[in-house]
């Protein structure tokens, strides 16, 4: 019996050491995985290389060429899962060696993964600097006249004009200035971060204590409450200084057959002028002012009046081909009256078409995960804006961008797999990342424009432009060398591994917005009316158009860069056609 206890004691002692060893091995393995996922990967021979690695032009790869990894180029197709290979010698008699050695594109190699990590890091560090929270509560003097606290309902807004959000910097003055610039009489603030404009208040007053939330950008200043609107009457512009800089001339159009159905407001004026017509429609909170003999009409775009087919300017008393959708109304072409009674002149007032601006999260969790996939700089944010307006549902994101969230993309903060958003933004590629999604909208943009847009974002944020110094620095050629291959590999991977794809070309979406929007909402299995899509078309710009000094007549691409990018364009175009998709638009090349 004593012998048995002795053996049991020895076994237990050994077992303790085994458990200790296994625990240590488990912790070490976990640490290694954590480091790898954090981007701490070492490369042999990477000493002294720049942060952007050069890649070769696809034009130098010919049919039958064998890379040093044993990969064969067959026709115009190349497996995008192949590893990157260094080519230090000639390829088919052509010398390709460079300082770091040319590389073929791929999406699963270590360098592209590091490139994506650097891009994601730059996205996260782009956020605005933190503001000290030590703010003394104070009463802030408002520039306008405070009217009171009003009820507000998402289905029946108190103010029915322009809406914008800023979950970080909203102030009473910012809201009032925005509404005043847009030609509205009243500005209302809600939830501390939402601004609403209008020319009349369509809701009853409530208790002042219900408006109890501070403005996000100005502590001590009240910006409404939950379902409550703090309303101000904005400062009036002096009649002598009144301008129409936010009014745009849309062009000359044939008068609709049923004017009564097309225009809810009509006024017959003896001394009709474009100024009086615009003022009338602005006061009625309607986005279109239509000038025709013998009167002024106000309304929306509709199936009766789509604004899809312009007429020649000669029908409205002007010169043909002189109309411009963004023309200022003070120009000569827009201050005349139409000569032919069968045609009308259309102006876009500062009033926003609000028939399609309400958005919410999905009421029930979606069983399918849809990606909105694109290369950075391809217009993903703009397309998200269009999808949210068209479907009425928020879009999500694989990342978190505080700048976008602060401007109203509320799905940005939602977990990307929550199932509460209509689709999810991603710039990822690779078999594992792609197969997480049940279907995807693949957005493709001309790589020349994509690279410039992403470089602008990298240097100056979502709404700025890179300076001349940035374009002339060494960073730009390094950026092109690395990111051009990512543009190609991104498309190739989604074509290869995507389960159900809708390919959308950015340029075609800009030219043919209405039919392409119809394709998108159909793909997302959402039913919307043509009237709703026409409203989206009227609000297509959103709040993320770049501002500031853009360098004009400037081509930052060298001949070597163009050769590199054109090779990638040819490969992607062939891959799309071989997979029964429409090829790239012809405008992509030549450059």
N, C-alpha and C positions, 0 to 999 in steps of 0.2 A: 504493500500500500504506500509506503514511504517512497519507493522507487517511482511509482506512478505520479505522485505529487511533484517529485523532483523534475520528471520529464515535462509535466504540464507547465511548471514554472519556467523552464528553459524555453519552451515554445512561446510563452507569452512575452518573454523578454525579446526574442527574435521578432515577434510580430510588431512590437512597438517600433523597432528600427525600420521595419518594412513600411509601416504606415507613415513614419516620419519622412522616409525617402520619397514615397509616392506624393506626399503633400508638397515637398520641396520641388519635385519635378513638375507638378501641376502648376504651381505658382510661377516657375520659370517659363513654362510654355505659354501661360497667359500673358506674361510680360512681353515676350517676343511678339505675340500676335498684336498686342496693344501698340507696341512700337511700330510695327509694320503698318497698321491702320492709321497711325498718326503721321505717316510719311517719312519716318526715319529709315530710309533705305539707302544702302551704299552701293556704288557702282565701281567695278574695277576699271581703272584707267580714266576715271572722271575728273581727276585732279586738274585744276586749271581751266576747265571748260566754263563757258558762259552759261547764264541761266536759260538762254534760248538756244536750242541746238539746230544746226542747219540740216535740211533734207534736200534730196535731189529732185530735179524736174522729171516728171514721168515721161517727157518726150525723149529722154535718153534711154528708156527701157524698150526694147524691141521684142517682137514675137520670138520665142525660143530662147531668150536670154536666161542664163542660169545664175542665180545669186549665190554668194559664198555659203549660204545656209542650206543650199540644195533646193531652194524654191525656184520653180520654173514659171516664167511669164508666158501664159497661153493666150494668144490673141490679144485682147485688150483687157482681160480680166486677171485679177490677182487676188488670192485669198487674203482677206483683210485680217485673218487671225495669225498670219505668219509673223515670226519674230523679226525685229529690225536687224539688218546685217550691215556690217561695215565693208565697203568696197574700196580697198586700197589700190586695186589694180585696174586695168582697162576692162571695159565691157563692150563686147562686139567691136573691138578695135578703137574704141573711144575712151580716152583717159578721163576718169571722173574723180580721181583722188583730190581731196582738199585737206585743209588743216585739221579738221576733226573727222574727216571721212564722210561722204554722202550717206544718206539713210533712206530707205523706202518706208512709205507710210504704213502705219498699222494702228489699231486702236487698243490692243491688249498689251502692248509692250510697256516696259517700266518707265521709259521716258515720257510717253504720252500720259501715263497715270500721274507722274510727277508734275507734268504740265497742267493737268486738270487740278491737282492739289494747289499749285501756285495760283491758278485762276480763282479757285474757290476761296483761297486765303485772301486774295486781293478784294474779292467781293465782300467778304465779311469785315475786312479792315477799312472798307470805304465808308463805313457808317460815320455820321457826324460826331464831333467830339462831345464828350459828356459835359453837361452843364451842372454847375454846383447846385445842390439841392437847398442850400441855405438861403432861402428867400423870405424876406419879411413880408407878412401879410399887410396889404395896403389897399386903399380905395383908389382905383384907377379912373382917371377922368376920360370919358369917351368923347370922340370927336363929333359923333352924330348926336341926334336927339333920341333918348331912350323912350320907347313907346310902351313896353310892358312885357309881361310873361304870358305866353299863349300856349294853348294845347296844340300838339302836333301828332298826326297819325301817319304811318307809313303808307296807308292806302289813300289818304286824303290829306295832302300836305297843306300846311298853313300858307306857305310861300311856294309857288309853283314854277319858279324860274331856275336859274343855274344852281347847281349843287357842287361843292367840292369839299375835300377832307384834308386835314393835316393833324395827325395824332401826336405830333411833337411840338409844332410851333404855332398852332392856331391862336390868334388874338382877335379881339373885337375890331381893332383898326384894320387888320389884314382882311377880315371878312367884309367890312364896310367898303374898303378900297376896291376890292374885287367886284362887289355888286355895283358900285358907282361907275367903275370902268365899263361894266357890261350894260349900263343904261337902266339899272333898276332903281326904284325909290326906297325899297326896304331891304334890310339885311337881318337875318336871324341866325342865332347860334344855338346848337344843341349838343348834348353829351360832352361838352368841353372841346370838341374837335371837329364838328360838322358845321358847315356854313351853307345857308339857303338864301336865295335872292328872290325877289318878286316885286310886283307893282301894286298888289293889293293883298290884304291879310284875310284869308278865308277860314278863320277859326276864332273861337271865343277866347276871351281873356281868362286867366286862372290866377290863383294866389301867387304873390311875388315870392313867397318862401319855397315854392315848388322849383323855381329856377335857382339851384343851389350848387352847381358844379363850376369849379374854376376852369378858366381857359388853360389848355395844355401848355401854351407858350407864355402865359402871363398870370402868375399867381396873384390872387386878390381881385381879379376881374371875372365877373360871372359870365359864363357861356352856356346858359340854358340848364336843362336837367334831363331826366329820363322821360322822354315823350313830351318835353317842355321846351319852348323856344323863346330865347331872349331876343326881342325885336327892336331894331333901331331904324330910325328914318335917316338915311344917309345925307351927307351934305350935298345940296343942290349946286350944280354948276351954274355959273352966271350965264344968262342967255347969250351974251356977246361972245362967250368963250366955248359955247357948246360945239362939240365935234362929233364926227361920225366915223372915227378911225376903227371902231370895232364892227362896222357894217361892211359887208362884202357884196360885190356885184356878182351874181351867179351866171348871168347871161340872158340872151334873148330866146324865148321859147314860144311855140305855137299855143294859142289860147286853148284851154281844155274845152271839150264839147259840152260838158256839164259844169259850168262855173259855180252854180249853187252848191253842188255836191263837193266840189273841190275846195271851195273857200268858205269857211263858216262866217267870216266877217266881210262886209262889202260897204263901201261908202262912196257916194257920188259927190264929187267936189267940182265946183266951177273953176276955181283957180288951183288946179291940181299941180302939186310939185312932188318931187321925190322925197324932199325933207318931210312934208306933211304926211305922206303915206307911211314913211318909216316910223315917224312919231306915233301915228295911230296904231300900227301893228305892235310896236314896242309896248304901248300902253295896254293893249289887249293881251299881252304876254304870248304872242304868236311869233314863230321863228321866221316866217316868210312874209315879205312885203312885195306885193305884185302890182306893178304899175301898168295900167292899160287904159285905153280910151273906152268909156268916159270916166272911169273911176279907179279907186284903190281897193285892192283885195288883200286879205290877210288869211294865213292858214299854215298847214303843214304839207310836207311831201306826202303823197298818197298814191293809191293805184289810179286815181283820176289825174294826178299831176306828179309824175315821178322824177322829173328833171333829168331823165336819162338821154333825151334826144334834143340837143341844142339846135337852134335855127341860126341862119346867117345873120350877122349884125346888121346887114343892110335892110332887113325887115323891120328893125327897130330904129331906123334912121341913122345908123352908124356905118362904119366901114367894116367889111367882112374880115373875120379872123382877128379882131381887135379885142374881143372879150376875154376876160381872165377871171376865174372863180375867186381869186384873192385880190382883185383890183380894189383900190380905195375909191369910195364913191365920190370923192372930190375931183377925180380925173375927168377929162373932157368926155370920155366915152360913156360915162354913167350919169351925166347931169342933164341929158336931153329927155324928151318925152317920146314914146313910141309913135311912129307915123302910121303904121298899118294896124287897124282895129282887130285883125285876126292874130296879132302877136302881142306878147306882154314882156315886160322887163322885170326880172326877179332879183330881189335883194335879200341877203341873209342878215337878219337883225341880230343884235347881241343876245336875244332871248334864246335859251336852250330848249330843244325839243325834249321834254321830260317823259314822253310816253314809254320809254324803254330804259329808264335810269335805275329803277328799283332792282336790287339784287339781294339774294339770301343764300343760305346753305341748303343743301338737299334735305328735304323733310325726312326721307328714309335713306339709310346707308346703302350706297351703291354696291352691287355685287361684282362689278367690273371696274378695273383700274385702267384709265385711259391716260396716256402720256401726251403732252404737247412738247415734242422734242425738237430741238434746233441747236445749231452751233451758236456760241455766244456772238451777239451782234447781228443776228438774223431777224430781229423784230419780234422776239417772243413776247415781250411786255405789251407791245401794241396789239398783237393777236389775242393775248389774254383779255385785254380791254374790250376788243370786239366780241369775243366769245361770252364774256360776262354780260354785256349789254344784250346780245342776241338771245341768250338762253335764260337770263335772269338769275343765274347761279354763279357763285364765286368759283374761281379757279384756285388750285393749290400749287405748292411748289416743293420740290425735293430739297430745296435750300431754304434759308430764312434770310430775306433781305429787308432790313428794318426801314430803308428808304421807301420801298414799295408799299410796305404795310402802312407807314405813316401817311401815304397819299391815297389810301382807300382800298388797297388790295388785301382785304381782311383774311382771305384764305391763305395768305403768306404765313400766318402764325399757326395755322391748323396743321396737325400731323399729316404728312403726305399720304399715308395709308388709311386715313380716317374714313374714307368713303363719303365724306360730306361735300366734296367739291366735284365739279363736272369734269375736270381733267387736271393733270398735274404737270407743271413745268419741269423740264429736265434738260440738262446738257450732256448727260451721261451716255456712254455707248459701251459696247462689249456684250458678249453673250449673256452673262449672268445678270447684268443690269437691265438689259432689254427684255429678257424673258420674265421679269417681274410684272410686266404690264400685259393686259389682255388685248389691247389695241393701242394705236398711236396715230396722232396727226404729226407728220414729219414736215416741218417747215424748212424750206431751202431758200437761201438768198445768194445772189451773186457774191462769190468769195471776195472780190475786190471791195465791194461795199460793206460786207460783213467784217472784214479785217479792219477797215477804217473805223467802222462804228464801234467795234470792241476796243480798239486802241483809244478812241475818244473817251469811252467810258472808263477805261483803265487810267487815263491821265486826268480826266476832268469830270468824272461822275456821269450819272444817267443823262443829264441835260446839258452838259458842257461840250466844248470842243478842245482838242489838244492844241497847244500853241505851236508856232513855227519852230521853236527850239526843240520841241518833242519830236517833230517829224524829221528834223535834220540830225537828231542824235543817233548814236549807235544802237540804241534800244529798238528803234523802228525796224531796221533790217533783220535783227535777231528775232524780233516778234514775228515778222512775216515768215522767216525760215521755219519757225516752230509751229505756228498756228495754222499755216496753210495746209500742212499734212493732217492736222486735226480736223479741219473742215471736210476733207475728203473721207477720212476714215470714219467720221461720224455718220455720214450718209451711207457708206458701204455697209457698215455694221447693221444699221436699222433695216436696210433692204434685205440683208441676209437673215437676220434673226427675228425681225418683227413679225408678229403673228397676223395682224390685220392692220394694214396701213392706208392712210389717206395722205397722199403727197400734195402739199400746197406750195406753190412757188410765190415768194414774197412779191415779186414784180407783177405777176398776174393778179394777185390779190389787190394790189394798188390800182391796177387798171380796170379790173372787173370785180369790184367789191361785192355787188349784190348777188350775182350767181355763185361766186365762191363762198360767200357766207351761207347761202342756201345749202351748198355741199357740206359745209362744216356742221351745221345744226342737224342735218339729216344723218351724218355719220355719228353724231353724239346721241341720236335717237330722241331728239327734242322737236316738238311740233310748234312752229311759230308762224304767224301770219306775215304776208308780204308787207302790210302796213308797219309791222314791228321791225322788219329788216330795213325798211326805208328810214325809220327813225334811227336805227343804228348807223346807217349811211350818213345821216345828218350829223351824228356825233362821233364820227370816225377818228378824229384827231386825238381826243383824250388829253391828259395832262402831262404827257411825257414826250413832247416834241422838244428837240434840242434848241437852246437859245444861246445868245452870245455871238462872238465874232467868228464866223466861219471863213476859212481861207478859200478865196475864190480862185478859179482857174489854176488849181494846184494839183499836180499828179505826183504823188509820193512814190510811185512804183518805178523801179529801174527796169531796164530790159531783162536783166537776169531774173528779177522777181516775176515779171510777166511770163517768162518762159516756164518758170516753176509752176505758177498758178494755172496757166493754160493747160499744162499737162494733166493736172489734177481735174480740171473741168472736163477734159476729154474722157478720162477714166470714169468719172461719176456719171456723165451723160450716157456712156455705153452701158454701164451697170443698170441705170434706170430703164433704158430701152430693152435690155435683155431680160428684165424682170416684168415686162409688160406695163411699165409706167410711162407717162409722157416724159420725153427727154427735157433737158434744161432749155430755157428760153434762148433763142438765138442771140440775144443781146449780150450774153455772158462773154462771148468771144466774137471777133477779135477786139482787143482792148486798145 
